[in-house]
Amino acid sequence: MKAIREAILLLLLAVVLGGVTRWIHPKPVRTQERTHDADALTIDDVSRLSTPIRWIDARSKAAYEAGHIPAALLLNEDSWEQLLPDLIASYAPDMTLIVYCDSNQCDASKQVARRLREEIGLHNVFTLEGGWQAWKAHAAEKR
């Protein structure tokens, strides 16, 4: 009987301490994998767009030079100031800007898209779900 009371007491103590920790923790612990990004478009979404598209490659210069979506402009955070003028010069208000990096595990496209929205004030800016890897897989299917 004493062992059962001690086990219940320990369990109750663990629940209370867990609740207190959860209450004071500054950020909730992420227990899920990535969820769909509301500003991300799939390849199928892109194919249904009726506006002109400007592809923006947020990867490194070496990755861009190794291969990129045709007519994509390089714009990454490492060379933001040097590369941004090329985008601004080719931008038209009716364009949809789609930023990509390597894959869903890459956040470079999200950071570039965020900066284009917040710092430059552009509105029609999205990321490509699956990035360069999704593009290459789609291009291989079309062959």
Backbone as JSON Lines, residues from 0, in Angstrom:
{"i":0,"aa":"M","n":[0.82,-1.19,0.0],"ca":[0.0,0.0,0.0],"c":[0.87,1.27,0.0]}
{"i":1,"aa":"K","n":[1.95,1.24,0.78],"ca":[2.85,2.39,0.85],"c":[3.5,2.64,-0.52]}
{"i":2,"aa":"A","n":[3.87,1.59,-1.23],"ca":[4.49,1.71,-2.55],"c":[3.53,2.35,-3.55]}
{"i":3,"aa":"I","n":[2.27,2.02,-3.49],"ca":[1.27,2.59,-4.4],"c":[1.1,4.08,-4.12]}
{"i":4,"aa":"R","n":[1.03,4.46,-2.84],"ca":[0.92,5.89,-2.48],"c":[2.13,6.67,-2.96]}
{"i":5,"aa":"E","n":[3.32,6.11,-2.8],"ca":[4.54,6.79,-3.26],"c":[4.56,6.92,-4.78]}
{"i":6,"aa":"A","n":[4.12,5.89,-5.48],"ca":[4.07,5.94,-6.94],"c":[3.08,7.01,-7.41]}
{"i":7,"aa":"I","n":[1.92,7.08,-6.78],"ca":[0.91,8.1,-7.13],"c":[1.45,9.5,-6.82]}
{"i":8,"aa":"L","n":[2.12,9.63,-5.69],"ca":[2.7,10.93,-5.32],"c":[3.76,11.35,-6.33]}
{"i":9,"aa":"L","n":[4.63,10.44,-6.74],"ca":[5.65,10.75,-7.75],"c":[5.01,11.13,-9.09]}
{"i":10,"aa":"L","n":[3.99,10.39,-9.48],"ca":[3.29,10.69,-10.73],"c":[2.65,12.07,-10.67]}
{"i":11,"aa":"L","n":[1.99,12.38,-9.57],"ca":[1.36,13.68,-9.39],"c":[2.39,14.8,-9.41]}
{"i":12,"aa":"L","n":[3.52,14.57,-8.75],"ca":[4.6,15.56,-8.74],"c":[5.14,15.79,-10.15]}
{"i":13,"aa":"A","n":[5.32,14.72,-10.91],"ca":[5.81,14.85,-12.28],"c":[4.83,15.63,-13.15]}
{"i":14,"aa":"V","n":[3.54,15.39,-13.01],"ca":[2.53,16.12,-13.79],"c":[2.54,17.6,-13.42]}
{"i":15,"aa":"V","n":[2.61,17.9,-12.14],"ca":[2.62,19.31,-11.7],"c":[3.87,20.01,-12.22]}
{"i":16,"aa":"L","n":[5.03,19.38,-12.06],"ca":[6.28,20.0,-12.54],"c":[6.27,20.16,-14.06]}
{"i":17,"aa":"G","n":[5.73,19.18,-14.77],"ca":[5.61,19.3,-16.22],"c":[4.71,20.46,-16.62]}
{"i":18,"aa":"G","n":[3.61,20.64,-15.91],"ca":[2.69,21.76,-16.18],"c":[3.34,23.1,-15.91]}
{"i":19,"aa":"V","n":[4.08,23.19,-14.81],"ca":[4.78,24.44,-14.47],"c":[5.84,24.75,-15.53]}
{"i":20,"aa":"T","n":[6.6,23.74,-15.94],"ca":[7.62,23.93,-16.97],"c":[6.99,24.4,-18.26]}
{"i":21,"aa":"R","n":[5.89,23.8,-18.66],"ca":[5.18,24.19,-19.89],"c":[4.69,25.63,-19.79]}
{"i":22,"aa":"W","n":[4.22,26.01,-18.61],"ca":[3.67,27.35,-18.41],"c":[4.75,28.43,-18.48]}
{"i":23,"aa":"I","n":[5.95,28.15,-17.95],"ca":[7.0,29.18,-17.92],"c":[7.96,29.11,-19.1]}
{"i":24,"aa":"H","n":[7.9,28.05,-19.89],"ca":[8.84,27.91,-21.02],"c":[8.56,29.01,-22.05]}
{"i":25,"aa":"P","n":[9.59,29.75,-22.52],"ca":[9.37,30.87,-23.43],"c":[8.82,30.47,-24.81]}
{"i":26,"aa":"K","n":[9.16,29.32,-25.27],"ca":[8.68,28.87,-26.57],"c":[8.15,27.45,-26.42]}
{"i":27,"aa":"P","n":[7.01,27.17,-27.04],"ca":[6.53,25.8,-26.96],"c":[7.45,24.86,-27.72]}
{"i":28,"aa":"V","n":[7.58,23.67,-27.24],"ca":[8.4,22.67,-27.9],"c":[7.66,22.18,-29.13]}
{"i":29,"aa":"R","n":[8.33,22.15,-30.27],"ca":[7.71,21.68,-31.5],"c":[7.68,20.16,-31.49]}
{"i":30,"aa":"T","n":[6.47,19.63,-31.6],"ca":[6.34,18.18,-31.59],"c":[5.95,17.64,-32.95]}
{"i":31,"aa":"Q","n":[5.69,18.51,-33.91],"ca":[5.28,18.07,-35.23],"c":[6.38,18.37,-36.23]}
{"i":32,"aa":"E","n":[6.32,17.66,-37.35],"ca":[7.18,17.99,-38.46],"c":[6.69,19.31,-39.06]}
{"i":33,"aa":"R","n":[7.4,19.83,-40.03],"ca":[6.98,21.06,-40.69],"c":[5.57,20.94,-41.24]}
{"i":34,"aa":"T","n":[4.84,22.01,-41.11],"ca":[3.52,22.05,-41.71],"c":[3.6,22.85,-43.0]}
{"i":35,"aa":"H","n":[2.55,22.79,-43.77],"ca":[2.53,23.5,-45.05],"c":[2.63,25.0,-44.8]}
{"i":36,"aa":"D","n":[3.48,25.64,-45.53],"ca":[3.68,27.09,-45.45],"c":[2.6,27.76,-46.28]}
{"i":37,"aa":"A","n":[1.87,28.69,-45.68],"ca":[0.76,29.35,-46.38],"c":[1.24,30.15,-47.59]}
{"i":38,"aa":"D","n":[2.51,30.57,-47.6],"ca":[3.04,31.34,-48.71],"c":[3.81,30.47,-49.7]}
{"i":39,"aa":"A","n":[3.67,29.16,-49.61],"ca":[4.37,28.26,-50.52],"c":[3.42,27.78,-51.62]}
{"i":40,"aa":"L","n":[3.95,27.71,-52.82],"ca":[3.2,27.19,-53.96],"c":[3.85,25.88,-54.41]}
{"i":41,"aa":"T","n":[3.03,24.95,-54.84],"ca":[3.56,23.72,-55.42],"c":[3.8,23.97,-56.91]}
{"i":42,"aa":"I","n":[4.48,23.04,-57.55],"ca":[4.69,23.13,-59.0],"c":[3.34,23.21,-59.72]}
{"i":43,"aa":"D","n":[2.36,22.43,-59.27],"ca":[1.02,22.47,-59.89],"c":[0.37,23.83,-59.71]}
{"i":44,"aa":"D","n":[0.53,24.44,-58.52],"ca":[-0.01,25.79,-58.3],"c":[0.61,26.77,-59.28]}
{"i":45,"aa":"V","n":[1.91,26.67,-59.47],"ca":[2.63,27.58,-60.36],"c":[2.12,27.44,-61.79]}
{"i":46,"aa":"S","n":[1.87,26.2,-62.21],"ca":[1.41,25.98,-63.6],"c":[0.05,26.59,-63.86]}
{"i":47,"aa":"R","n":[-0.72,26.86,-62.81],"ca":[-2.05,27.46,-62.98],"c":[-2.04,28.99,-62.89]}
{"i":48,"aa":"L","n":[-0.89,29.58,-62.61],"ca":[-0.82,31.04,-62.49],"c":[-1.02,31.68,-63.86]}
{"i":49,"aa":"S","n":[-1.71,32.81,-63.87],"ca":[-1.92,33.52,-65.14],"c":[-1.04,34.77,-65.24]}
{"i":50,"aa":"T","n":[-0.33,35.1,-64.18],"ca":[0.54,36.28,-64.19],"c":[1.95,35.89,-64.62]}
{"i":51,"aa":"P","n":[2.72,36.86,-65.09],"ca":[4.13,36.58,-65.39],"c":[4.86,36.15,-64.11]}
{"i":52,"aa":"I","n":[5.78,35.23,-64.26],"ca":[6.52,34.7,-63.1],"c":[7.98,35.12,-63.19]}
{"i":53,"aa":"R","n":[8.52,35.54,-62.06],"ca":[9.95,35.8,-61.94],"c":[10.46,34.82,-60.89]}
{"i":54,"aa":"W","n":[11.3,33.89,-61.33],"ca":[11.91,32.92,-60.43],"c":[13.1,33.56,-59.76]}
{"i":55,"aa":"I","n":[13.24,33.31,-58.46],"ca":[14.36,33.85,-57.68],"c":[15.03,32.69,-56.95]}
{"i":56,"aa":"D","n":[16.29,32.5,-57.23],"ca":[17.09,31.43,-56.64],"c":[17.79,31.98,-55.4]}
{"i":57,"aa":"A","n":[17.44,31.44,-54.24],"ca":[17.99,31.93,-52.97],"c":[19.19,31.11,-52.5]}
{"i":58,"aa":"R","n":[19.69,30.23,-53.36],"ca":[20.82,29.38,-52.98],"c":[22.15,30.13,-53.16]}
{"i":59,"aa":"S","n":[23.22,29.45,-52.91],"ca":[24.55,30.05,-53.09],"c":[24.84,30.25,-54.57]}
{"i":60,"aa":"K","n":[25.83,31.09,-54.84],"ca":[26.21,31.32,-56.24],"c":[26.7,30.04,-56.89]}
{"i":61,"aa":"A","n":[27.45,29.22,-56.15],"ca":[27.95,27.96,-56.7],"c":[26.8,27.02,-57.07]}
{"i":62,"aa":"A","n":[25.79,26.93,-56.21],"ca":[24.63,26.08,-56.5],"c":[23.86,26.61,-57.7]}
{"i":63,"aa":"Y","n":[23.71,27.93,-57.76],"ca":[23.03,28.56,-58.89],"c":[23.76,28.26,-60.2]}
{"i":64,"aa":"E","n":[25.07,28.41,-60.18],"ca":[25.87,28.17,-61.39],"c":[25.86,26.7,-61.8]}
{"i":65,"aa":"A","n":[25.68,25.8,-60.84],"ca":[25.62,24.37,-61.15],"c":[24.29,23.99,-61.81]}
{"i":66,"aa":"G","n":[23.28,24.81,-61.64],"ca":[21.98,24.56,-62.26],"c":[20.9,25.35,-61.58]}
{"i":67,"aa":"H","n":[19.98,25.9,-62.37],"ca":[18.89,26.68,-61.82],"c":[17.7,26.66,-62.79]}
{"i":68,"aa":"I","n":[16.57,27.13,-62.32],"ca":[15.39,27.22,-63.16],"c":[15.69,28.24,-64.26]}
{"i":69,"aa":"P","n":[15.33,27.93,-65.51],"ca":[15.62,28.87,-66.6],"c":[15.09,30.28,-66.31]}
{"i":70,"aa":"A","n":[15.92,31.25,-66.56],"ca":[15.63,32.69,-66.38],"c":[15.54,33.11,-64.92]}
{"i":71,"aa":"A","n":[15.88,32.24,-63.98],"ca":[15.86,32.61,-62.57],"c":[16.98,33.61,-62.27]}
{"i":72,"aa":"L","n":[16.67,34.53,-61.38],"ca":[17.69,35.47,-60.91],"c":[18.24,34.96,-59.58]}
{"i":73,"aa":"L","n":[19.51,35.13,-59.39],"ca":[20.14,34.79,-58.11],"c":[19.91,35.95,-57.15]}
{"i":74,"aa":"L","n":[19.38,35.64,-55.97],"ca":[19.22,36.63,-54.9],"c":[19.27,35.88,-53.58]}
{"i":75,"aa":"N","n":[20.4,35.99,-52.91],"ca":[20.53,35.33,-51.61],"c":[20.93,36.35,-50.56]}
{"i":76,"aa":"E","n":[20.84,35.95,-49.31],"ca":[21.13,36.89,-48.24],"c":[22.61,37.25,-48.15]}
{"i":77,"aa":"D","n":[23.48,36.36,-48.59],"ca":[24.92,36.64,-48.54],"c":[25.31,37.81,-49.44]}
{"i":78,"aa":"S","n":[24.62,37.94,-50.58],"ca":[24.95,39.0,-51.54],"c":[23.73,39.88,-51.82]}
{"i":79,"aa":"W","n":[22.9,40.08,-50.83],"ca":[21.64,40.81,-50.99],"c":[21.82,42.17,-51.66]}
{"i":80,"aa":"E","n":[22.72,42.98,-51.14],"ca":[22.89,44.35,-51.65],"c":[23.38,44.37,-53.09]}
{"i":81,"aa":"Q","n":[24.25,43.43,-53.44],"ca":[24.79,43.4,-54.81],"c":[23.77,42.83,-55.81]}
{"i":82,"aa":"L","n":[22.95,41.88,-55.39],"ca":[22.05,41.18,-56.31],"c":[20.66,41.81,-56.42]}
{"i":83,"aa":"L","n":[20.23,42.52,-55.41],"ca":[18.88,43.1,-55.4],"c":[18.62,44.04,-56.58]}
{"i":84,"aa":"P","n":[19.56,44.88,-57.0],"ca":[19.28,45.78,-58.12],"c":[18.85,45.06,-59.41]}
{"i":85,"aa":"D","n":[19.39,43.88,-59.67],"ca":[18.98,43.13,-60.87],"c":[17.5,42.75,-60.79]}
{"i":86,"aa":"L","n":[17.06,42.36,-59.63],"ca":[15.65,42.02,-59.46],"c":[14.78,43.27,-59.62]}
{"i":87,"aa":"I","n":[15.15,44.33,-58.97],"ca":[14.36,45.57,-59.04],"c":[14.27,46.05,-60.49]}
{"i":88,"aa":"A","n":[15.36,45.95,-61.23],"ca":[15.37,46.41,-62.63],"c":[14.44,45.59,-63.51]}
{"i":89,"aa":"S","n":[14.25,44.32,-63.17],"ca":[13.42,43.46,-64.02],"c":[12.0,43.28,-63.46]}
{"i":90,"aa":"Y","n":[11.7,43.9,-62.35],"ca":[10.42,43.72,-61.69],"c":[9.31,44.52,-62.37]}
{"i":91,"aa":"A","n":[8.14,43.91,-62.45],"ca":[6.93,44.59,-62.91],"c":[5.83,44.3,-61.88]}
{"i":92,"aa":"P","n":[4.97,45.26,-61.61],"ca":[3.95,45.08,-60.57],"c":[3.01,43.89,-60.78]}
{"i":93,"aa":"D","n":[2.83,43.44,-62.02],"ca":[1.92,42.32,-62.26],"c":[2.62,40.96,-62.13]}
{"i":94,"aa":"M","n":[3.89,40.95,-61.78],"ca":[4.66,39.71,-61.66],"c":[4.36,38.97,-60.36]}
{"i":95,"aa":"T","n":[4.45,37.66,-60.43],"ca":[4.46,36.82,-59.24],"c":[5.91,36.39,-59.04]}
{"i":96,"aa":"L","n":[6.45,36.68,-57.88],"ca":[7.82,36.3,-57.56],"c":[7.79,34.99,-56.79]}
{"i":97,"aa":"I","n":[8.55,34.01,-57.27],"ca":[8.6,32.71,-56.6],"c":[10.06,32.42,-56.25]}
{"i":98,"aa":"V","n":[10.31,32.34,-54.96],"ca":[11.66,32.16,-54.43],"c":[11.84,30.68,-54.09]}
{"i":99,"aa":"Y","n":[13.0,30.14,-54.47],"ca":[13.26,28.74,-54.13],"c":[14.68,28.56,-53.63]}
{"i":100,"aa":"C","n":[14.86,27.49,-52.87],"ca":[16.2,27.05,-52.48],"c":[16.26,25.55,-52.78]}
{"i":101,"aa":"D","n":[17.04,24.78,-52.07],"ca":[17.24,23.39,-52.44],"c":[16.03,22.49,-52.25]}
{"i":102,"aa":"S","n":[15.39,22.55,-51.08],"ca":[14.31,21.62,-50.77],"c":[13.46,22.2,-49.63]}
{"i":103,"aa":"N","n":[12.54,21.41,-49.11],"ca":[11.73,21.86,-47.97],"c":[12.55,22.07,-46.71]}
{"i":104,"aa":"Q","n":[13.71,21.43,-46.61],"ca":[14.53,21.57,-45.42],"c":[15.36,22.86,-45.44]}
{"i":105,"aa":"C","n":[15.32,23.56,-46.52],"ca":[16.09,24.8,-46.67],"c":[15.21,25.99,-46.35]}
{"i":106,"aa":"D","n":[15.68,26.9,-45.52],"ca":[14.91,28.08,-45.16],"c":[15.34,29.35,-45.89]}
{"i":107,"aa":"A","n":[16.34,29.26,-46.75],"ca":[16.85,30.45,-47.44],"c":[15.75,31.12,-48.26]}
{"i":108,"aa":"S","n":[14.9,30.34,-48.91],"ca":[13.84,30.93,-49.73],"c":[12.85,31.7,-48.87]}
{"i":109,"aa":"K","n":[12.55,31.16,-47.7],"ca":[11.61,31.85,-46.8],"c":[12.19,33.17,-46.32]}
{"i":110,"aa":"Q","n":[13.49,33.18,-46.03],"ca":[14.12,34.42,-45.56],"c":[14.18,35.48,-46.66]}
{"i":111,"aa":"V","n":[14.51,35.07,-47.87],"ca":[14.54,36.02,-48.99],"c":[13.13,36.53,-49.28]}
{"i":112,"aa":"A","n":[12.15,35.65,-49.29],"ca":[10.77,36.06,-49.53],"c":[10.29,37.04,-48.45]}
{"i":113,"aa":"R","n":[10.63,36.74,-47.2],"ca":[10.25,37.64,-46.1],"c":[10.87,39.02,-46.29]}
{"i":114,"aa":"R","n":[12.14,39.06,-46.65],"ca":[12.8,40.35,-46.84],"c":[12.2,41.13,-48.01]}
{"i":115,"aa":"L","n":[11.84,40.43,-49.09],"ca":[11.22,41.1,-50.22],"c":[9.88,41.72,-49.81]}
{"i":116,"aa":"R","n":[9.14,41.01,-48.97],"ca":[7.85,41.54,-48.51],"c":[8.04,42.69,-47.52]}
{"i":117,"aa":"E","n":[8.86,42.46,-46.51],"ca":[8.98,43.42,-45.4],"c":[9.87,44.61,-45.72]}
{"i":118,"aa":"E","n":[11.02,44.38,-46.34],"ca":[11.97,45.46,-46.57],"c":[11.72,46.2,-47.88]}
{"i":119,"aa":"I","n":[11.32,45.47,-48.9],"ca":[11.14,46.09,-50.21],"c":[9.67,46.46,-50.44]}
{"i":120,"aa":"G","n":[8.76,45.8,-49.74],"ca":[7.34,46.11,-49.85],"c":[6.63,45.42,-51.0]}
{"i":121,"aa":"L","n":[7.18,44.32,-51.48],"ca":[6.54,43.59,-52.57],"c":[5.49,42.64,-51.98]}
{"i":122,"aa":"H","n":[4.4,42.43,-52.73],"ca":[3.29,41.68,-52.17],"c":[3.1,40.3,-52.78]}
{"i":123,"aa":"N","n":[3.34,40.15,-54.02],"ca":[3.06,38.89,-54.73],"c":[4.3,37.99,-54.69]}
{"i":124,"aa":"V","n":[4.74,37.65,-53.47],"ca":[5.97,36.89,-53.27],"c":[5.63,35.56,-52.58]}
{"i":125,"aa":"F","n":[6.07,34.47,-53.18],"ca":[5.82,33.13,-52.66],"c":[7.1,32.33,-52.65]}
{"i":126,"aa":"T","n":[7.07,31.19,-51.99],"ca":[8.19,30.25,-52.07],"c":[7.7,29.01,-52.82]}
{"i":127,"aa":"L","n":[8.64,28.27,-53.37],"ca":[8.32,27.04,-54.08],"c":[8.44,25.87,-53.13]}
{"i":128,"aa":"E","n":[7.34,25.2,-52.89],"ca":[7.36,24.03,-52.01],"c":[8.23,22.93,-52.65]}
{"i":129,"aa":"G","n":[9.2,22.47,-51.91],"ca":[10.11,21.45,-52.43],"c":[11.32,22.01,-53.14]}
{"i":130,"aa":"G","n":[11.3,23.29,-53.46],"ca":[12.46,23.98,-54.02],"c":[13.01,23.38,-55.31]}
{"i":131,"aa":"W","n":[14.32,23.52,-55.47],"ca":[15.02,23.07,-56.66],"c":[14.81,21.58,-56.9]}
{"i":132,"aa":"Q","n":[14.78,20.8,-55.82],"ca":[14.57,19.36,-55.95],"c":[13.21,19.06,-56.57]}
{"i":133,"aa":"A","n":[12.18,19.77,-56.17],"ca":[10.83,19.57,-56.74],"c":[10.82,19.97,-58.2]}
{"i":134,"aa":"W","n":[11.5,21.08,-58.52],"ca":[11.56,21.53,-59.91],"c":[12.23,20.48,-60.8]}
{"i":135,"aa":"K","n":[13.38,19.96,-60.33],"ca":[14.1,18.96,-61.12],"c":[13.26,17.7,-61.3]}
{"i":136,"aa":"A","n":[12.56,17.26,-60.27],"ca":[11.71,16.07,-60.36],"c":[10.58,16.3,-61.35]}
{"i":137,"aa":"H","n":[10.0,17.49,-61.33],"ca":[8.92,17.83,-62.27],"c":[9.44,17.87,-63.7]}
{"i":138,"aa":"A","n":[10.6,18.46,-63.89],"ca":[11.2,18.54,-65.23],"c":[11.52,17.14,-65.75]}
{"i":139,"aa":"A","n":[11.98,16.24,-64.87],"ca":[12.3,14.87,-65.29],"c":[11.03,14.12,-65.68]}
{"i":140,"aa":"E","n":[9.92,14.38,-65.01],"ca":[8.64,13.73,-65.35],"c":[8.14,14.17,-66.72]}
{"i":141,"aa":"K","n":[8.4,15.42,-67.08],"ca":[7.9,15.96,-68.34],"c":[8.66,15.41,-69.55]}
{"i":142,"aa":"R","n":[9.85,14.88,-69.32],"ca":[10.66,14.37,-70.43],"c":[10.11,13.09,-70.98]}
